[in-house]
Amino acid sequence: MAYSFEELKGKKVAELREIAKGLDHEAVKGHTQMNKDHLLQALCTALGIEAHAHQEVVGIDKRAVKARIQELKGERSRALEARDAEALRRVRRRIRRLKRTLRRAAV
């Protein structure tokens, strides 16, 4: 049976150990002694599942926003080199706003 990270995370330790019992993989050796966090990591390795959940961004172009943040980071380093406090403040504020936009759009 195929599992997702969220499904595994929602299960109890006993259920995770039962799943690990059916697997023959080096990562789940000693599954009876593992706590939930270690067992989750081992199961994700054994099943080939990504061990973290990705968030979907809705309503904006995430790539474009991240590209803009990278451009602004270049501007930030130039402002630091020039010791221009006002430009540095403006650039940091823009970066902060773009990051906030990304977090708000995450579902």
Number of C-alpha atoms within 10 A of each C-alpha: 4 6 12 15 16 11 9 18 15 10 12 11 18 11 12 20 22 13 15 23 15 9 15 10 14 10 18 24 15 12 19 15 10 15 12 18 10 14 23 22 18 21 24 20 16 16 17 11 14 12 16 12 9 9 10 10 15 12 9 12 11 16 9 10 16 15 11 15 20 13 13 18 16 13 16 20 13 14 18 13 9 11 11 12 11 9 16 19 12 14 21 16 12 16 20 13 13 16 15 12 15 18 12 11 16 15 9
